[in-house]
Amino acid sequence: MTKPVIVALDVDNQTQLKEILASLAEPSQTTIKIGMELFFNSGANIVKELANQGYHIFLDLKLHDIPNTVYNATKQLAQLGISYTTVHALGGSKMIKAAKEGLIAGTAFNKNVPKLLAVTELTSISDDVLSNEQNCKFSMQKQVLSLAKMAKSAGSDGIVCSPLEVKILRQQLGDDFLYVTPGIRPNHSTSDDQARTATPRQAKEFGASAIVVGRPVTLASDPKSAYEAIKKEFN
Ligand SMILES: O=c1ccn([C@@H]2O[C@H](COP(=O)(O)O)[C@@H](O)[C@H]2O)c(=O)[nH]1
């Protein structure tokens, strides 16, 4: 079975959106990620529209609020036809539990409940930022593992982390949990806002369940070839 290469549709207009979608596989074979940029530009209707076209949707709004607010928000999101959504693990176990309950409450009878993914430490956070700005006393690996364990016990279906942490996480938390990894850079020399990166091949070797790829596809001179090459490397 091929593992998903999830393309992050981080665009603010329909023209660019259509161009990228045209480079990807047919909707039923494709998971696309809608993040804050497209959602705040086009609203919930774009989510419903793309879901109706048959795409599997990863709605990445990274909710982080009090449990009651998150419950009511995920209850709404569950009605959009999405497959995955995200909260920040740092919101705590009560918030994660509420997010899951909201998804269950908002899902129509005989539809699948969207999978809940907890974002551990963003892939843009370096070791330096973790210790000097977040004042975390643990190593990155220990911190991500601790958040992932808590998220799993609170009911999340998986986590978002860097590919660099997946091997140890999978050993500790098992295979009945999703390890979704952004921070994918086919060319390791690229320098941008991502701090904890790996190539698609490394993500595969470390055991990622799915990878999330944005700019390496959307900014490529030939997005279709870039997407196909990443899929081949990851599978
Ligand atoms: O820890 C995280 C969580 C989410 N993301 C999202 O993934 C994509 C990555 O895009 P690139 O252009 O490939 O960097 C983007 O939508 C982020 O919001 C993440 O990067 N790290």
The ligand as a Tripos MOL2 file, in Angstrom:
@<TRIPOS>MOLECULE
LIG
   21    22     1     0     0
SMALL
NO_CHARGES

@<TRIPOS>ATOM
      1 O1          5.2430   21.1090   12.9120 O.2       1 LIG1
      2 C1          4.6730   21.4590   11.8490 C.ar      1 LIG1
      3 C2          3.3130   21.3920   11.6920 C.ar      1 LIG1
      4 C3          2.7650   21.7680   10.4990 C.ar      1 LIG1
      5 N1          3.5140   22.2030    9.4770 N.ar      1 LIG1
      6 C4          2.8440   22.5740    8.2070 C.3       1 LIG1
      7 O2          3.3300   21.7400    7.1420 O.3       1 LIG1
      8 C5          3.5240   22.5010    5.9700 C.3       1 LIG1
      9 C6          4.9770   22.4220    5.5670 C.3       1 LIG1
     10 O3          5.1960   23.2320    4.4360 O.3       1 LIG1
     11 P1          6.6400   23.4070    3.7680 P.3       1 LIG1
     12 O4          6.4050   24.4650    2.7370 O.co2     1 LIG1
     13 O5          6.9920   22.0480    3.1760 O.co2     1 LIG1
     14 O6          7.5950   23.8270    4.8230 O.co2     1 LIG1
     15 C7          3.0430   23.9230    6.2700 C.3       1 LIG1
     16 O7          1.7210   24.0220    5.8000 O.3       1 LIG1
     17 C8          3.0730   24.0060    7.7740 C.3       1 LIG1
     18 O8          2.0280   24.8360    8.2730 O.3       1 LIG1
     19 C9          4.8680   22.2720    9.6280 C.ar      1 LIG1
     20 O9          5.6100   22.6710    8.7050 O.2       1 LIG1
     21 N2          5.4170   21.8840   10.8190 N.ar      1 LIG1
@<TRIPOS>BOND
     1     1     2 2
     2     2     3 ar
     3     2    21 ar
     4     3     4 ar
     5     4     5 ar
     6     5     6 1
     7     5    19 ar
     8     6     7 1
     9     6    17 1
    10     7     8 1
    11     8     9 1
    12     8    15 1
    13     9    10 1
    14    10    11 1
    15    11    12 2
    16    11    13 1
    17    11    14 1
    18    15    16 1
    19    15    17 1
    20    17    18 1
    21    19    20 2
    22    19    21 ar
@<TRIPOS>SUBSTRUCTURE
     1 LIG1         1 GROUP 0 **** ****
